[in-house]
């Protein structure tokens, strides 16, 4: 689903600008409170490759740490944010 809508466009532009300033290749995904998934990437081949690598890494047994999540509300109504680069 596209992240570009009136409500999220400014946030999307800020996230993309910050990531592109620090990383040549990136993919990011977010899920809002209603469960809608939004994502973007440098370009399609990079996005597919990074998502495949992320999936393989998360499914491997080499993940040797505990995930900790804090429930924080932001000014725009919240949602979960995951950033990969």
C-alpha positions as CSV (number, residue, x, y, z in Angstrom):
1,X,0.0,0.0,0.0
2,X,1.3,3.5,-0.8
3,X,2.3,5.7,2.1
4,X,1.6,8.8,0.1
5,X,-1.6,10.2,1.4
6,X,-2.5,13.6,2.8
7,X,-2.1,12.5,6.4
8,X,1.3,10.8,6.1
9,X,3.0,12.6,3.2
10,X,5.1,15.0,5.4
11,X,6.3,12.1,7.7
12,X,7.1,10.0,4.7
13,X,9.2,12.7,3.1
14,X,11.1,13.2,6.4
15,X,11.9,9.5,6.9
16,X,13.0,9.1,3.3
17,X,15.2,12.2,3.5
18,X,16.9,11.0,6.7
19,X,17.5,7.5,5.4
20,X,18.8,8.7,2.0
21,X,21.2,11.1,3.8
22,X,22.8,8.2,5.6
23,X,22.3,5.1,3.4
24,X,22.6,4.4,-0.3
25,X,20.1,1.6,-0.2
26,X,17.2,1.3,2.2
27,X,13.7,0.0,2.7
28,X,11.3,1.0,5.5
29,X,7.9,-0.1,6.5
30,X,5.3,1.2,9.0
31,X,2.0,-0.1,10.2
32,X,-0.7,2.3,11.5
33,X,-3.1,1.7,14.3
34,X,-5.7,0.2,12.0
35,X,-3.2,-2.4,10.7
36,X,-2.6,-0.8,7.3
37,X,1.0,-1.5,6.0
38,X,3.0,1.2,4.2
39,X,6.5,0.8,2.8
40,X,9.0,2.4,0.5
41,X,12.5,1.6,-0.8
42,X,15.4,3.1,-2.8
43,X,14.2,1.2,-6.0
44,X,12.4,-2.1,-6.7
45,X,15.4,-4.4,-7.0
46,X,16.9,-3.0,-3.8
47,X,13.6,-3.2,-2.0
48,X,13.1,-6.8,-2.9
49,X,16.7,-7.8,-2.0
50,X,16.6,-6.0,1.3
51,X,13.2,-7.5,2.3
52,X,14.5,-11.0,1.3
53,X,17.6,-10.5,3.4
54,X,15.6,-9.2,6.4
55,X,13.3,-12.2,6.2
56,X,16.2,-14.7,6.0
57,X,17.9,-12.9,8.9
58,X,14.8,-12.9,11.1
59,X,14.0,-16.6,10.3
60,X,17.6,-17.7,11.1
61,X,18.6,-19.1,14.4
62,X,21.4,-16.5,14.6
63,X,19.1,-14.0,16.3
64,X,20.4,-14.3,19.8
65,X,18.7,-11.4,21.6
66,X,15.4,-10.5,23.1
67,X,13.1,-8.1,21.4
68,X,11.9,-5.2,23.5
69,X,9.1,-2.9,22.4
70,X,7.9,0.2,24.2
71,X,4.5,1.4,23.5
72,X,4.8,5.1,22.8
73,X,2.2,7.5,21.4
74,X,3.3,10.2,19.0
75,X,1.6,13.5,18.2
76,X,-0.1,12.1,15.1
77,X,-2.0,9.2,16.8
78,X,0.7,6.5,17.0
79,X,1.5,3.4,15.1
80,X,4.4,1.0,14.9
81,X,7.6,2.0,13.1
82,X,10.3,-0.3,11.7
83,X,13.3,1.1,9.9
84,X,15.9,-1.0,8.0
85,X,18.9,0.3,6.2
